[in-house]
Each structure stands twice: as C-alpha cells, then as structure tokens.
Amino acid sequence: MKVKVDHAAKRAERAGRVNTRIEWFDAQLTAGVKKTAKQRVAFAAQTLRDAIVVNISTPVRKIAGSAPKDKKTGQFQKGGKSRVDPSSRSKPGEFPHAETTRLRKDIFWQSTHGGNGAIVGTTLDYGLILELYRDRSFILRTFNQLRPKLSKVLGTDAGGKFSK
C-alpha cells in the first residue's frame, strides 16, 4: 500500500503555519449577486417613477366659475364649473402642469429581462404626446436629472445623457 504525502503541507506545518482551505461557493455567490442586482434595478425604477410624479405635480390655477342663478330664489346655485387659468399652463420646456391626477396616477414601472432591467412610462396617449411632440418632456428630463443618483444605485458609470 502506497501513501501519498503532501510534502508542502508538512513543511508548512513544521514552520508553524496554518493550513488554509479556500472553498468557492459559486452558485450561492451568483445567486446573491443576481438578487442584489434585481433589488437595485427595482429601487432605481421606483425612485425614477416617484421623481417623475413629483415633477408633474405642479397644479394649474383654477378660476372659480359661478353657476346660473336659481329662478325662484335669485341666488347663484352651488357647484359652478371652474375653468383653468390659461397663464398657469406649462410653457414649452417645463414639466407639464397637472389639471387632473390622471397622468400622475398612470406613471408606472415594470421589471424586464428577469429583473435585470426596467421600463418606466405611461400608457396614456397624451403622455406620449407631451413627452415627444409638445416639448414638455417629463420622463427623459427626470431621468437625466437623476442619472448620477441612479448610476450610484446601480453601481455603474453612466456617461453621457440619453437623447430622444
């Protein structure tokens, strides 16, 4: 019977060194990194969504309208319709001002590519029109404002700005 002796280990033992053994848990490490990456992407997408909602939350001014007079009492009825002050609407280059809450409520984010990516946007047609055709960009402008913060969250170095 032949016994194999690890001479290097014996020399290290004689010299008073401790034998160390390195185990690589590749599957666990990979799973942990993927989980962390997905969490970072989700956090970045939610942060962007929340910032967009804040940026489009400036309300327009409404001018109170009066309802017609009641024929019997001669007094104005309650519930007259108000109208929007035209000077309070957003100007080109500004974030859209809110007349209703519909656009704000419709801003969403959705995970893609198994959690390794995300989409932030709106399903409303007029949101697309404001973003692309009316010079009232709110998604891309907010993204570019938050780019340094999102880059830190994602652990990336995002170079130049995205453009339309």
Phi and psi in radians as a Rosetta constraint file:
Dihedral C 1 N 2 CA 2 C 2 CIRCULARHARMONIC -1.878 0.35
Dihedral N 2 CA 2 C 2 N 3 CIRCULARHARMONIC 2.307 0.35
Dihedral C 2 N 3 CA 3 C 3 CIRCULARHARMONIC -1.950 0.35
Dihedral N 3 CA 3 C 3 N 4 CIRCULARHARMONIC 2.250 0.35
Dihedral C 3 N 4 CA 4 C 4 CIRCULARHARMONIC -1.565 0.35
Dihedral N 4 CA 4 C 4 N 5 CIRCULARHARMONIC 2.209 0.35
Dihedral C 4 N 5 CA 5 C 5 CIRCULARHARMONIC -1.874 0.35
Dihedral N 5 CA 5 C 5 N 6 CIRCULARHARMONIC 2.291 0.35
Dihedral C 5 N 6 CA 6 C 6 CIRCULARHARMONIC -1.536 0.35
Dihedral N 6 CA 6 C 6 N 7 CIRCULARHARMONIC 1.690 0.35
Dihedral C 6 N 7 CA 7 C 7 CIRCULARHARMONIC -1.148 0.35
Dihedral N 7 CA 7 C 7 N 8 CIRCULARHARMONIC -0.618 0.35
Dihedral C 7 N 8 CA 8 C 8 CIRCULARHARMONIC -1.119 0.35
Dihedral N 8 CA 8 C 8 N 9 CIRCULARHARMONIC -0.721 0.35
Dihedral C 8 N 9 CA 9 C 9 CIRCULARHARMONIC -1.153 0.35
Dihedral N 9 CA 9 C 9 N 10 CIRCULARHARMONIC -0.669 0.35
Dihedral C 9 N 10 CA 10 C 10 CIRCULARHARMONIC -1.145 0.35
Dihedral N 10 CA 10 C 10 N 11 CIRCULARHARMONIC -0.722 0.35
Dihedral C 10 N 11 CA 11 C 11 CIRCULARHARMONIC -1.105 0.35
Dihedral N 11 CA 11 C 11 N 12 CIRCULARHARMONIC -0.734 0.35
Dihedral C 11 N 12 CA 12 C 12 CIRCULARHARMONIC -1.117 0.35
Dihedral N 12 CA 12 C 12 N 13 CIRCULARHARMONIC -0.661 0.35
Dihedral C 12 N 13 CA 13 C 13 CIRCULARHARMONIC -1.160 0.35
Dihedral N 13 CA 13 C 13 N 14 CIRCULARHARMONIC -0.739 0.35
Dihedral C 13 N 14 CA 14 C 14 CIRCULARHARMONIC -1.140 0.35
Dihedral N 14 CA 14 C 14 N 15 CIRCULARHARMONIC -0.595 0.35
Dihedral C 14 N 15 CA 15 C 15 CIRCULARHARMONIC -1.354 0.35
Dihedral N 15 CA 15 C 15 N 16 CIRCULARHARMONIC -0.058 0.35
Dihedral C 15 N 16 CA 16 C 16 CIRCULARHARMONIC 1.505 0.35
Dihedral N 16 CA 16 C 16 N 17 CIRCULARHARMONIC 0.223 0.35
Dihedral C 16 N 17 CA 17 C 17 CIRCULARHARMONIC -1.506 0.35
Dihedral N 17 CA 17 C 17 N 18 CIRCULARHARMONIC 2.697 0.35
Dihedral C 17 N 18 CA 18 C 18 CIRCULARHARMONIC -1.667 0.35
Dihedral N 18 CA 18 C 18 N 19 CIRCULARHARMONIC 2.346 0.35
Dihedral C 18 N 19 CA 19 C 19 CIRCULARHARMONIC -1.292 0.35
Dihedral N 19 CA 19 C 19 N 20 CIRCULARHARMONIC 2.301 0.35
Dihedral C 19 N 20 CA 20 C 20 CIRCULARHARMONIC -2.043 0.35
Dihedral N 20 CA 20 C 20 N 21 CIRCULARHARMONIC 2.569 0.35
Dihedral C 20 N 21 CA 21 C 21 CIRCULARHARMONIC -2.181 0.35
Dihedral N 21 CA 21 C 21 N 22 CIRCULARHARMONIC 2.248 0.35
Dihedral C 21 N 22 CA 22 C 22 CIRCULARHARMONIC -1.816 0.35
Dihedral N 22 CA 22 C 22 N 23 CIRCULARHARMONIC 2.199 0.35
Dihedral C 22 N 23 CA 23 C 23 CIRCULARHARMONIC -1.989 0.35
Dihedral N 23 CA 23 C 23 N 24 CIRCULARHARMONIC 2.313 0.35
Dihedral C 23 N 24 CA 24 C 24 CIRCULARHARMONIC -1.841 0.35
Dihedral N 24 CA 24 C 24 N 25 CIRCULARHARMONIC 2.034 0.35
Dihedral C 24 N 25 CA 25 C 25 CIRCULARHARMONIC -1.714 0.35
Dihedral N 25 CA 25 C 25 N 26 CIRCULARHARMONIC 1.297 0.35
Dihedral C 25 N 26 CA 26 C 26 CIRCULARHARMONIC -1.037 0.35
Dihedral N 26 CA 26 C 26 N 27 CIRCULARHARMONIC -0.818 0.35
Dihedral C 26 N 27 CA 27 C 27 CIRCULARHARMONIC -1.123 0.35
Dihedral N 27 CA 27 C 27 N 28 CIRCULARHARMONIC -0.745 0.35
Dihedral C 27 N 28 CA 28 C 28 CIRCULARHARMONIC -1.198 0.35
Dihedral N 28 CA 28 C 28 N 29 CIRCULARHARMONIC -0.694 0.35
Dihedral C 28 N 29 CA 29 C 29 CIRCULARHARMONIC -1.115 0.35
Dihedral N 29 CA 29 C 29 N 30 CIRCULARHARMONIC -0.814 0.35
Dihedral C 29 N 30 CA 30 C 30 CIRCULARHARMONIC -1.061 0.35
Dihedral N 30 CA 30 C 30 N 31 CIRCULARHARMONIC -0.773 0.35
Dihedral C 30 N 31 CA 31 C 31 CIRCULARHARMONIC -1.089 0.35
Dihedral N 31 CA 31 C 31 N 32 CIRCULARHARMONIC -0.714 0.35
Dihedral C 31 N 32 CA 32 C 32 CIRCULARHARMONIC -1.147 0.35
Dihedral N 32 CA 32 C 32 N 33 CIRCULARHARMONIC -0.725 0.35
Dihedral C 32 N 33 CA 33 C 33 CIRCULARHARMONIC -1.144 0.35
Dihedral N 33 CA 33 C 33 N 34 CIRCULARHARMONIC -0.755 0.35
Dihedral C 33 N 34 CA 34 C 34 CIRCULARHARMONIC -1.092 0.35
Dihedral N 34 CA 34 C 34 N 35 CIRCULARHARMONIC -0.733 0.35
Dihedral C 34 N 35 CA 35 C 35 CIRCULARHARMONIC -1.105 0.35
Dihedral N 35 CA 35 C 35 N 36 CIRCULARHARMONIC -0.770 0.35
Dihedral C 35 N 36 CA 36 C 36 CIRCULARHARMONIC -1.106 0.35
Dihedral N 36 CA 36 C 36 N 37 CIRCULARHARMONIC -0.735 0.35
Dihedral C 36 N 37 CA 37 C 37 CIRCULARHARMONIC -1.088 0.35
Dihedral N 37 CA 37 C 37 N 38 CIRCULARHARMONIC -0.755 0.35
Dihedral C 37 N 38 CA 38 C 38 CIRCULARHARMONIC -1.098 0.35
Dihedral N 38 CA 38 C 38 N 39 CIRCULARHARMONIC -0.713 0.35
Dihedral C 38 N 39 CA 39 C 39 CIRCULARHARMONIC -1.134 0.35
Dihedral N 39 CA 39 C 39 N 40 CIRCULARHARMONIC -0.685 0.35
Dihedral C 39 N 40 CA 40 C 40 CIRCULARHARMONIC -1.168 0.35
Dihedral N 40 CA 40 C 40 N 41 CIRCULARHARMONIC -0.729 0.35
Dihedral C 40 N 41 CA 41 C 41 CIRCULARHARMONIC -1.104 0.35
Dihedral N 41 CA 41 C 41 N 42 CIRCULARHARMONIC -0.768 0.35
Dihedral C 41 N 42 CA 42 C 42 CIRCULARHARMONIC -1.095 0.35
Dihedral N 42 CA 42 C 42 N 43 CIRCULARHARMONIC -0.736 0.35
Dihedral C 42 N 43 CA 43 C 43 CIRCULARHARMONIC -1.122 0.35
Dihedral N 43 CA 43 C 43 N 44 CIRCULARHARMONIC -0.752 0.35
Dihedral C 43 N 44 CA 44 C 44 CIRCULARHARMONIC -1.114 0.35
Dihedral N 44 CA 44 C 44 N 45 CIRCULARHARMONIC -0.745 0.35
Dihedral C 44 N 45 CA 45 C 45 CIRCULARHARMONIC -1.128 0.35
Dihedral N 45 CA 45 C 45 N 46 CIRCULARHARMONIC -0.752 0.35
Dihedral C 45 N 46 CA 46 C 46 CIRCULARHARMONIC -1.164 0.35
Dihedral N 46 CA 46 C 46 N 47 CIRCULARHARMONIC -0.668 0.35
Dihedral C 46 N 47 CA 47 C 47 CIRCULARHARMONIC -1.084 0.35
Dihedral N 47 CA 47 C 47 N 48 CIRCULARHARMONIC -0.785 0.35
Dihedral C 47 N 48 CA 48 C 48 CIRCULARHARMONIC -1.108 0.35
Dihedral N 48 CA 48 C 48 N 49 CIRCULARHARMONIC -0.790 0.35
Dihedral C 48 N 49 CA 49 C 49 CIRCULARHARMONIC -1.024 0.35
Dihedral N 49 CA 49 C 49 N 50 CIRCULARHARMONIC -0.820 0.35
Dihedral C 49 N 50 CA 50 C 50 CIRCULARHARMONIC -1.097 0.35
Dihedral N 50 CA 50 C 50 N 51 CIRCULARHARMONIC -0.702 0.35
Dihedral C 50 N 51 CA 51 C 51 CIRCULARHARMONIC -1.165 0.35
Dihedral N 51 CA 51 C 51 N 52 CIRCULARHARMONIC -0.654 0.35
Dihedral C 51 N 52 CA 52 C 52 CIRCULARHARMONIC -1.078 0.35
Dihedral N 52 CA 52 C 52 N 53 CIRCULARHARMONIC -0.800 0.35
Dihedral C 52 N 53 CA 53 C 53 CIRCULARHARMONIC -1.049 0.35
Dihedral N 53 CA 53 C 53 N 54 CIRCULARHARMONIC -0.732 0.35
Dihedral C 53 N 54 CA 54 C 54 CIRCULARHARMONIC -1.108 0.35
Dihedral N 54 CA 54 C 54 N 55 CIRCULARHARMONIC -0.755 0.35
Dihedral C 54 N 55 CA 55 C 55 CIRCULARHARMONIC -1.153 0.35
Dihedral N 55 CA 55 C 55 N 56 CIRCULARHARMONIC -0.473 0.35
Dihedral C 55 N 56 CA 56 C 56 CIRCULARHARMONIC -1.792 0.35
Dihedral N 56 CA 56 C 56 N 57 CIRCULARHARMONIC 0.335 0.35
Dihedral C 56 N 57 CA 57 C 57 CIRCULARHARMONIC -1.682 0.35
Dihedral N 57 CA 57 C 57 N 58 CIRCULARHARMONIC 0.023 0.35
Dihedral C 57 N 58 CA 58 C 58 CIRCULARHARMONIC -1.202 0.35
Dihedral N 58 CA 58 C 58 N 59 CIRCULARHARMONIC 2.076 0.35
Dihedral C 58 N 59 CA 59 C 59 CIRCULARHARMONIC -1.412 0.35
Dihedral N 59 CA 59 C 59 N 60 CIRCULARHARMONIC 2.682 0.35
Dihedral C 59 N 60 CA 60 C 60 CIRCULARHARMONIC -1.380 0.35
Dihedral N 60 CA 60 C 60 N 61 CIRCULARHARMONIC 2.749 0.35
Dihedral C 60 N 61 CA 61 C 61 CIRCULARHARMONIC -1.476 0.35
Dihedral N 61 CA 61 C 61 N 62 CIRCULARHARMONIC 2.419 0.35
Dihedral C 61 N 62 CA 62 C 62 CIRCULARHARMONIC -1.953 0.35
Dihedral N 62 CA 62 C 62 N 63 CIRCULARHARMONIC 2.433 0.35
Dihedral C 62 N 63 CA 63 C 63 CIRCULARHARMONIC -1.756 0.35
Dihedral N 63 CA 63 C 63 N 64 CIRCULARHARMONIC 2.159 0.35
Dihedral C 63 N 64 CA 64 C 64 CIRCULARHARMONIC -1.158 0.35
Dihedral N 64 CA 64 C 64 N 65 CIRCULARHARMONIC 2.312 0.35
Dihedral C 64 N 65 CA 65 C 65 CIRCULARHARMONIC -1.791 0.35
Dihedral N 65 CA 65 C 65 N 66 CIRCULARHARMONIC 2.844 0.35
Dihedral C 65 N 66 CA 66 C 66 CIRCULARHARMONIC -1.970 0.35
Dihedral N 66 CA 66 C 66 N 67 CIRCULARHARMONIC 2.520 0.35
Dihedral C 66 N 67 CA 67 C 67 CIRCULARHARMONIC -1.426 0.35
Dihedral N 67 CA 67 C 67 N 68 CIRCULARHARMONIC 2.827 0.35
Dihedral C 67 N 68 CA 68 C 68 CIRCULARHARMONIC -1.101 0.35
Dihedral N 68 CA 68 C 68 N 69 CIRCULARHARMONIC 2.763 0.35
Dihedral C 68 N 69 CA 69 C 69 CIRCULARHARMONIC -1.253 0.35
Dihedral N 69 CA 69 C 69 N 70 CIRCULARHARMONIC 2.532 0.35
Dihedral C 69 N 70 CA 70 C 70 CIRCULARHARMONIC -1.305 0.35
Dihedral N 70 CA 70 C 70 N 71 CIRCULARHARMONIC 2.255 0.35
Dihedral C 70 N 71 CA 71 C 71 CIRCULARHARMONIC -1.119 0.35
Dihedral N 71 CA 71 C 71 N 72 CIRCULARHARMONIC -0.580 0.35
Dihedral C 71 N 72 CA 72 C 72 CIRCULARHARMONIC -1.363 0.35
Dihedral N 72 CA 72 C 72 N 73 CIRCULARHARMONIC -0.815 0.35
Dihedral C 72 N 73 CA 73 C 73 CIRCULARHARMONIC -1.627 0.35
Dihedral N 73 CA 73 C 73 N 74 CIRCULARHARMONIC -0.400 0.35
Dihedral C 73 N 74 CA 74 C 74 CIRCULARHARMONIC 1.383 0.35
Dihedral N 74 CA 74 C 74 N 75 CIRCULARHARMONIC 0.103 0.35
Dihedral C 74 N 75 CA 75 C 75 CIRCULARHARMONIC -1.783 0.35
Dihedral N 75 CA 75 C 75 N 76 CIRCULARHARMONIC 2.739 0.35
Dihedral C 75 N 76 CA 76 C 76 CIRCULARHARMONIC -1.197 0.35
Dihedral N 76 CA 76 C 76 N 77 CIRCULARHARMONIC 2.450 0.35
Dihedral C 76 N 77 CA 77 C 77 CIRCULARHARMONIC -1.378 0.35
Dihedral N 77 CA 77 C 77 N 78 CIRCULARHARMONIC 2.741 0.35
Dihedral C 77 N 78 CA 78 C 78 CIRCULARHARMONIC -1.373 0.35
Dihedral N 78 CA 78 C 78 N 79 CIRCULARHARMONIC 2.753 0.35
Dihedral C 78 N 79 CA 79 C 79 CIRCULARHARMONIC 1.523 0.35
Dihedral N 79 CA 79 C 79 N 80 CIRCULARHARMONIC 0.486 0.35
Dihedral C 79 N 80 CA 80 C 80 CIRCULARHARMONIC -1.158 0.35
Dihedral N 80 CA 80 C 80 N 81 CIRCULARHARMONIC 2.549 0.35
Dihedral C 80 N 81 CA 81 C 81 CIRCULARHARMONIC -1.311 0.35
Dihedral N 81 CA 81 C 81 N 82 CIRCULARHARMONIC 2.409 0.35
Dihedral C 81 N 82 CA 82 C 82 CIRCULARHARMONIC -1.670 0.35
Dihedral N 82 CA 82 C 82 N 83 CIRCULARHARMONIC 2.817 0.35
Dihedral C 82 N 83 CA 83 C 83 CIRCULARHARMONIC -2.274 0.35
Dihedral N 83 CA 83 C 83 N 84 CIRCULARHARMONIC 2.843 0.35
Dihedral C 83 N 84 CA 84 C 84 CIRCULARHARMONIC -1.479 0.35
Dihedral N 84 CA 84 C 84 N 85 CIRCULARHARMONIC 2.353 0.35
Dihedral C 84 N 85 CA 85 C 85 CIRCULARHARMONIC -1.238 0.35
Dihedral N 85 CA 85 C 85 N 86 CIRCULARHARMONIC 2.024 0.35
Dihedral C 85 N 86 CA 86 C 86 CIRCULARHARMONIC -1.035 0.35
Dihedral N 86 CA 86 C 86 N 87 CIRCULARHARMONIC -0.493 0.35
Dihedral C 86 N 87 CA 87 C 87 CIRCULARHARMONIC -1.285 0.35
Dihedral N 87 CA 87 C 87 N 88 CIRCULARHARMONIC -0.212 0.35
Dihedral C 87 N 88 CA 88 C 88 CIRCULARHARMONIC -1.644 0.35
Dihedral N 88 CA 88 C 88 N 89 CIRCULARHARMONIC -0.049 0.35
Dihedral C 88 N 89 CA 89 C 89 CIRCULARHARMONIC -1.218 0.35
Dihedral N 89 CA 89 C 89 N 90 CIRCULARHARMONIC 2.744 0.35
Dihedral C 89 N 90 CA 90 C 90 CIRCULARHARMONIC -1.209 0.35
Dihedral N 90 CA 90 C 90 N 91 CIRCULARHARMONIC 2.579 0.35
Dihedral C 90 N 91 CA 91 C 91 CIRCULARHARMONIC -1.713 0.35
Dihedral N 91 CA 91 C 91 N 92 CIRCULARHARMONIC 2.802 0.35
Dihedral C 91 N 92 CA 92 C 92 CIRCULARHARMONIC -0.952 0.35
Dihedral N 92 CA 92 C 92 N 93 CIRCULARHARMONIC 2.342 0.35
Dihedral C 92 N 93 CA 93 C 93 CIRCULARHARMONIC 1.625 0.35
Dihedral N 93 CA 93 C 93 N 94 CIRCULARHARMONIC -0.204 0.35
Dihedral C 93 N 94 CA 94 C 94 CIRCULARHARMONIC -1.670 0.35
Dihedral N 94 CA 94 C 94 N 95 CIRCULARHARMONIC 2.863 0.35
Dihedral C 94 N 95 CA 95 C 95 CIRCULARHARMONIC -1.218 0.35
Dihedral N 95 CA 95 C 95 N 96 CIRCULARHARMONIC 2.564 0.35
Dihedral C 95 N 96 CA 96 C 96 CIRCULARHARMONIC -1.063 0.35
Dihedral N 96 CA 96 C 96 N 97 CIRCULARHARMONIC 2.462 0.35
Dihedral C 96 N 97 CA 97 C 97 CIRCULARHARMONIC -1.566 0.35
Dihedral N 97 CA 97 C 97 N 98 CIRCULARHARMONIC 2.587 0.35
Dihedral C 97 N 98 CA 98 C 98 CIRCULARHARMONIC -1.543 0.35
Dihedral N 98 CA 98 C 98 N 99 CIRCULARHARMONIC 2.141 0.35
Dihedral C 98 N 99 CA 99 C 99 CIRCULARHARMONIC -1.733 0.35
Dihedral N 99 CA 99 C 99 N 100 CIRCULARHARMONIC -0.621 0.35
Dihedral C 99 N 100 CA 100 C 100 CIRCULARHARMONIC -2.241 0.35
Dihedral N 100 CA 100 C 100 N 101 CIRCULARHARMONIC -3.109 0.35
Dihedral C 100 N 101 CA 101 C 101 CIRCULARHARMONIC -1.730 0.35
Dihedral N 101 CA 101 C 101 N 102 CIRCULARHARMONIC 0.104 0.35
Dihedral C 101 N 102 CA 102 C 102 CIRCULARHARMONIC -1.080 0.35
Dihedral N 102 CA 102 C 102 N 103 CIRCULARHARMONIC -0.849 0.35
Dihedral C 102 N 103 CA 103 C 103 CIRCULARHARMONIC -1.150 0.35
Dihedral N 103 CA 103 C 103 N 104 CIRCULARHARMONIC -0.741 0.35
Dihedral C 103 N 104 CA 104 C 104 CIRCULARHARMONIC -1.053 0.35
Dihedral N 104 CA 104 C 104 N 105 CIRCULARHARMONIC -0.732 0.35
Dihedral C 104 N 105 CA 105 C 105 CIRCULARHARMONIC -1.239 0.35
Dihedral N 105 CA 105 C 105 N 106 CIRCULARHARMONIC -0.364 0.35
Dihedral C 105 N 106 CA 106 C 106 CIRCULARHARMONIC -1.598 0.35
Dihedral N 106 CA 106 C 106 N 107 CIRCULARHARMONIC -0.136 0.35
Dihedral C 106 N 107 CA 107 C 107 CIRCULARHARMONIC -1.189 0.35
Dihedral N 107 CA 107 C 107 N 108 CIRCULARHARMONIC 2.250 0.35
Dihedral C 107 N 108 CA 108 C 108 CIRCULARHARMONIC -2.369 0.35
Dihedral N 108 CA 108 C 108 N 109 CIRCULARHARMONIC 2.905 0.35
Dihedral C 108 N 109 CA 109 C 109 CIRCULARHARMONIC -2.352 0.35
Dihedral N 109 CA 109 C 109 N 110 CIRCULARHARMONIC 2.585 0.35
Dihedral C 109 N 110 CA 110 C 110 CIRCULARHARMONIC -2.455 0.35
Dihedral N 110 CA 110 C 110 N 111 CIRCULARHARMONIC 2.370 0.35
Dihedral C 110 N 111 CA 111 C 111 CIRCULARHARMONIC -1.283 0.35
Dihedral N 111 CA 111 C 111 N 112 CIRCULARHARMONIC 2.479 0.35
Dihedral C 111 N 112 CA 112 C 112 CIRCULARHARMONIC -2.326 0.35
Dihedral N 112 CA 112 C 112 N 113 CIRCULARHARMONIC 2.938 0.35
Dihedral C 112 N 113 CA 113 C 113 CIRCULARHARMONIC 0.905 0.35
Dihedral N 113 CA 113 C 113 N 114 CIRCULARHARMONIC 0.785 0.35
Dihedral C 113 N 114 CA 114 C 114 CIRCULARHARMONIC 1.159 0.35
Dihedral N 114 CA 114 C 114 N 115 CIRCULARHARMONIC 0.438 0.35
Dihedral C 114 N 115 CA 115 C 115 CIRCULARHARMONIC 1.683 0.35
Dihedral N 115 CA 115 C 115 N 116 CIRCULARHARMONIC -0.056 0.35
Dihedral C 115 N 116 CA 116 C 116 CIRCULARHARMONIC -1.522 0.35
Dihedral N 116 CA 116 C 116 N 117 CIRCULARHARMONIC -0.026 0.35
Dihedral C 116 N 117 CA 117 C 117 CIRCULARHARMONIC -2.598 0.35
Dihedral N 117 CA 117 C 117 N 118 CIRCULARHARMONIC 3.011 0.35
Dihedral C 117 N 118 CA 118 C 118 CIRCULARHARMONIC -2.663 0.35
Dihedral N 118 CA 118 C 118 N 119 CIRCULARHARMONIC 2.648 0.35
Dihedral C 118 N 119 CA 119 C 119 CIRCULARHARMONIC -2.019 0.35
Dihedral N 119 CA 119 C 119 N 120 CIRCULARHARMONIC 2.320 0.35
Dihedral C 119 N 120 CA 120 C 120 CIRCULARHARMONIC -2.114 0.35
Dihedral N 120 CA 120 C 120 N 121 CIRCULARHARMONIC 2.260 0.35
Dihedral C 120 N 121 CA 121 C 121 CIRCULARHARMONIC -3.055 0.35
Dihedral N 121 CA 121 C 121 N 122 CIRCULARHARMONIC -2.813 0.35
Dihedral C 121 N 122 CA 122 C 122 CIRCULARHARMONIC -2.408 0.35
Dihedral N 122 CA 122 C 122 N 123 CIRCULARHARMONIC 2.658 0.35
Dihedral C 122 N 123 CA 123 C 123 CIRCULARHARMONIC -1.692 0.35
Dihedral N 123 CA 123 C 123 N 124 CIRCULARHARMONIC -0.049 0.35
Dihedral C 123 N 124 CA 124 C 124 CIRCULARHARMONIC -1.447 0.35
Dihedral N 124 CA 124 C 124 N 125 CIRCULARHARMONIC 2.366 0.35
Dihedral C 124 N 125 CA 125 C 125 CIRCULARHARMONIC -1.053 0.35
Dihedral N 125 CA 125 C 125 N 126 CIRCULARHARMONIC -0.750 0.35
Dihedral C 125 N 126 CA 126 C 126 CIRCULARHARMONIC -1.245 0.35
Dihedral N 126 CA 126 C 126 N 127 CIRCULARHARMONIC -0.353 0.35
Dihedral C 126 N 127 CA 127 C 127 CIRCULARHARMONIC -1.139 0.35
Dihedral N 127 CA 127 C 127 N 128 CIRCULARHARMONIC -0.734 0.35
Dihedral C 127 N 128 CA 128 C 128 CIRCULARHARMONIC -1.137 0.35
Dihedral N 128 CA 128 C 128 N 129 CIRCULARHARMONIC -0.730 0.35
Dihedral C 128 N 129 CA 129 C 129 CIRCULARHARMONIC -1.094 0.35
Dihedral N 129 CA 129 C 129 N 130 CIRCULARHARMONIC -0.796 0.35
Dihedral C 129 N 130 CA 130 C 130 CIRCULARHARMONIC -1.072 0.35
Dihedral N 130 CA 130 C 130 N 131 CIRCULARHARMONIC -0.752 0.35
Dihedral C 130 N 131 CA 131 C 131 CIRCULARHARMONIC -1.164 0.35
Dihedral N 131 CA 131 C 131 N 132 CIRCULARHARMONIC -0.746 0.35
Dihedral C 131 N 132 CA 132 C 132 CIRCULARHARMONIC -1.817 0.35
Dihedral N 132 CA 132 C 132 N 133 CIRCULARHARMONIC -0.529 0.35
Dihedral C 132 N 133 CA 133 C 133 CIRCULARHARMONIC -2.050 0.35
Dihedral N 133 CA 133 C 133 N 134 CIRCULARHARMONIC -0.341 0.35
Dihedral C 133 N 134 CA 134 C 134 CIRCULARHARMONIC -1.840 0.35
Dihedral N 134 CA 134 C 134 N 135 CIRCULARHARMONIC 0.164 0.35
Dihedral C 134 N 135 CA 135 C 135 CIRCULARHARMONIC 0.980 0.35
Dihedral N 135 CA 135 C 135 N 136 CIRCULARHARMONIC 0.700 0.35
Dihedral C 135 N 136 CA 136 C 136 CIRCULARHARMONIC -2.188 0.35
Dihedral N 136 CA 136 C 136 N 137 CIRCULARHARMONIC 0.725 0.35
Dihedral C 136 N 137 CA 137 C 137 CIRCULARHARMONIC -0.956 0.35
Dihedral N 137 CA 137 C 137 N 138 CIRCULARHARMONIC 2.260 0.35
Dihedral C 137 N 138 CA 138 C 138 CIRCULARHARMONIC -2.167 0.35
Dihedral N 138 CA 138 C 138 N 139 CIRCULARHARMONIC -0.507 0.35
Dihedral C 138 N 139 CA 139 C 139 CIRCULARHARMONIC -1.386 0.35
Dihedral N 139 CA 139 C 139 N 140 CIRCULARHARMONIC -0.947 0.35
Dihedral C 139 N 140 CA 140 C 140 CIRCULARHARMONIC -1.129 0.35
Dihedral N 140 CA 140 C 140 N 141 CIRCULARHARMONIC -0.709 0.35
Dihedral C 140 N 141 CA 141 C 141 CIRCULARHARMONIC -1.095 0.35
Dihedral N 141 CA 141 C 141 N 142 CIRCULARHARMONIC -0.742 0.35
Dihedral C 141 N 142 CA 142 C 142 CIRCULARHARMONIC -1.156 0.35
Dihedral N 142 CA 142 C 142 N 143 CIRCULARHARMONIC -0.715 0.35
Dihedral C 142 N 143 CA 143 C 143 CIRCULARHARMONIC -1.025 0.35
Dihedral N 143 CA 143 C 143 N 144 CIRCULARHARMONIC -0.803 0.35
Dihedral C 143 N 144 CA 144 C 144 CIRCULARHARMONIC -1.164 0.35
Dihedral N 144 CA 144 C 144 N 145 CIRCULARHARMONIC -0.573 0.35
Dihedral C 144 N 145 CA 145 C 145 CIRCULARHARMONIC -1.148 0.35
Dihedral N 145 CA 145 C 145 N 146 CIRCULARHARMONIC -0.685 0.35
Dihedral C 145 N 146 CA 146 C 146 CIRCULARHARMONIC -1.583 0.35
Dihedral N 146 CA 146 C 146 N 147 CIRCULARHARMONIC -0.009 0.35
Dihedral C 146 N 147 CA 147 C 147 CIRCULARHARMONIC -0.879 0.35
Dihedral N 147 CA 147 C 147 N 148 CIRCULARHARMONIC -0.847 0.35
Dihedral C 147 N 148 CA 148 C 148 CIRCULARHARMONIC -1.069 0.35
Dihedral N 148 CA 148 C 148 N 149 CIRCULARHARMONIC -0.741 0.35
Dihedral C 148 N 149 CA 149 C 149 CIRCULARHARMONIC -1.149 0.35
Dihedral N 149 CA 149 C 149 N 150 CIRCULARHARMONIC -0.776 0.35
Dihedral C 149 N 150 CA 150 C 150 CIRCULARHARMONIC -1.146 0.35
Dihedral N 150 CA 150 C 150 N 151 CIRCULARHARMONIC -0.618 0.35
Dihedral C 150 N 151 CA 151 C 151 CIRCULARHARMONIC -1.106 0.35
Dihedral N 151 CA 151 C 151 N 152 CIRCULARHARMONIC -0.693 0.35
Dihedral C 151 N 152 CA 152 C 152 CIRCULARHARMONIC -1.160 0.35
Dihedral N 152 CA 152 C 152 N 153 CIRCULARHARMONIC -0.735 0.35
Dihedral C 152 N 153 CA 153 C 153 CIRCULARHARMONIC -1.077 0.35
Dihedral N 153 CA 153 C 153 N 154 CIRCULARHARMONIC -0.752 0.35
Dihedral C 153 N 154 CA 154 C 154 CIRCULARHARMONIC -1.450 0.35
Dihedral N 154 CA 154 C 154 N 155 CIRCULARHARMONIC -0.205 0.35
Dihedral C 154 N 155 CA 155 C 155 CIRCULARHARMONIC 1.263 0.35
Dihedral N 155 CA 155 C 155 N 156 CIRCULARHARMONIC 0.597 0.35
Dihedral C 155 N 156 CA 156 C 156 CIRCULARHARMONIC -2.166 0.35
Dihedral N 156 CA 156 C 156 N 157 CIRCULARHARMONIC 2.897 0.35
Dihedral C 156 N 157 CA 157 C 157 CIRCULARHARMONIC -1.930 0.35
Dihedral N 157 CA 157 C 157 N 158 CIRCULARHARMONIC 1.732 0.35
Dihedral C 157 N 158 CA 158 C 158 CIRCULARHARMONIC -1.530 0.35
Dihedral N 158 CA 158 C 158 N 159 CIRCULARHARMONIC 2.040 0.35
Dihedral C 158 N 159 CA 159 C 159 CIRCULARHARMONIC -1.192 0.35
Dihedral N 159 CA 159 C 159 N 160 CIRCULARHARMONIC -1.971 0.35
Dihedral C 159 N 160 CA 160 C 160 CIRCULARHARMONIC -1.322 0.35
Dihedral N 160 CA 160 C 160 N 161 CIRCULARHARMONIC 3.002 0.35
Dihedral C 160 N 161 CA 161 C 161 CIRCULARHARMONIC -1.325 0.35
Dihedral N 161 CA 161 C 161 N 162 CIRCULARHARMONIC 2.623 0.35
Dihedral C 161 N 162 CA 162 C 162 CIRCULARHARMONIC -1.345 0.35
Dihedral N 162 CA 162 C 162 N 163 CIRCULARHARMONIC 2.684 0.35
Dihedral C 162 N 163 CA 163 C 163 CIRCULARHARMONIC -2.268 0.35
Dihedral N 163 CA 163 C 163 N 164 CIRCULARHARMONIC 2.937 0.35
